[in-house]
Amino acid sequence: MIARVRAGEPEAYAYLVRAHTGIALRAARALGAGADAEDVVQQAFFKAYCSLERFRDGTAFRPWLLSIVANETRNTVRAAGRRRTLADREAALVGPDPLIRESADPAVAALETERRVALLGALEELSEEHRLVVTYRYLLEMDEPETAQALGWPRGTVKSRLNRALRKLERLLPDFQPREGGDEHE
């Protein structure tokens, strides 16, 4: 698809935008963009398009794009000089694709919401590196190679930081057990 974009086919890039807008918005919101998420994603897609010559053939587009989204989010949050609240992040994570099905038992749904709010509060206690690796791996459901590519870290760094982050989360939330998302490529 990237070759088609580089060859000048505008529909090829439009396809990439449509295919990745949802995950890009979730990433921006989960990383703290809040109400600015759409602007962040639009700017990220623009920068990605302008940087396609630096995209390495044979690598996945999604992690590369999400690294641009993360950088844009960081720049936007810093420029605004404000911290997003836990409630903003909670609302962002329930955005386009609800985490709780409508058919769920209300008691189970309430417990899930309570767990998610507790998790997001605990994430605020982590360093930025640990918060990023947990967000990418579990909240955005990326596998380790995708997480490594998106963050620009070696895979071993992802594993070690994820391990440390999960240990800290265990101390902050003794009853928390992350759900595995997707396949592990180990």
Secondary structure, 3 states (H helix, E strand, C coil): CHHHHHCCCHHHHHHHHHHHHHHHHHHHHHCCCHHHHHHHHHHHHHHHHHCHHHCCCCCCHHHHHHHHHHHHHHHHHHHHCCCCCHHHHHHHHCCCCCCCCCCCCHHHHHHHHHHHHHHHHHHHHCCHHHHHHHHHHHHCCCCHHHHHHHHCCCHHHHHHHHHHHHHHHHHHCCCCCCCCCCCCCC
